[in-house]
């Protein structure tokens, strides 16, 4: 009997190369599916970074307004 105690013991699909792009299950060639996944992951990362910078800028502006209002 197999007992899984924590999430750390479960191998996630993102750790397995070509896990979701198996040609048998999808009918797609592996290299094309992998390339698409890489592009999508890079796009998500870029979007996340832009969102993080936008939010950080808004927080900085908020802090500056709060300082000016508190000092006046």
C-alpha positions in Angstrom: 0.0 0.0 0.0 1.3 3.4 -1.0 0.8 6.3 1.5 1.3 9.9 0.3 1.8 12.1 3.3 2.6 15.5 1.9 2.3 17.4 -1.4 6.2 17.3 -1.6 6.0 13.6 -2.3 3.8 14.1 -5.4 5.6 14.7 -8.6 3.9 17.5 -10.4 3.3 17.4 -14.2 5.4 20.6 -14.6 8.4 18.6 -13.4 8.0 16.0 -16.1 9.3 17.0 -19.5 6.7 16.5 -22.2 4.1 15.1 -19.7 1.1 16.8 -21.3 2.4 16.6 -24.9 2.4 12.9 -25.3 1.8 12.2 -29.0 -0.2 9.2 -28.2 -2.8 11.1 -26.1 -2.9 14.4 -28.1 -2.0 13.3 -31.6 0.5 16.3 -31.8 4.2 16.1 -32.3 6.0 16.5 -29.0 8.4 19.3 -30.1 5.5 21.5 -31.4 3.5 21.0 -28.2 6.6 21.7 -26.0 7.4 24.8 -28.0 3.9 26.1 -27.5 4.0 25.4 -23.8 7.3 27.2 -23.5 5.9 30.3 -25.3 2.8 30.3 -23.2 4.8 30.0 -20.0 7.0 32.9 -21.0 4.0 35.0 -21.9 2.5 34.3 -18.5 5.8 35.2 -16.8 6.0 38.4 -18.7 2.4 39.4 -17.9 3.0 38.6 -14.3 6.1 40.8 -14.2 4.3 43.7 -15.9 1.4 43.3 -13.4 3.8 43.2 -10.5 5.6 46.4 -11.6 2.3 48.1 -12.2 1.1 47.2 -8.7 4.4 48.3 -7.1 4.2 51.6 -8.9 0.7 52.2 -7.6 1.7 51.3 -4.0 4.6 53.7 -4.2 2.3 56.5 -5.4 -0.1 55.7 -2.6 2.7 55.9 0.0 3.9 59.2 -1.4 0.3 60.6 -1.2 -0.1 59.3 2.4 3.2 60.9 3.4 2.2 64.3 1.9 -1.2 64.2 3.5 0.2 63.1 6.9 2.9 65.8 6.9 0.5 68.7 6.0 
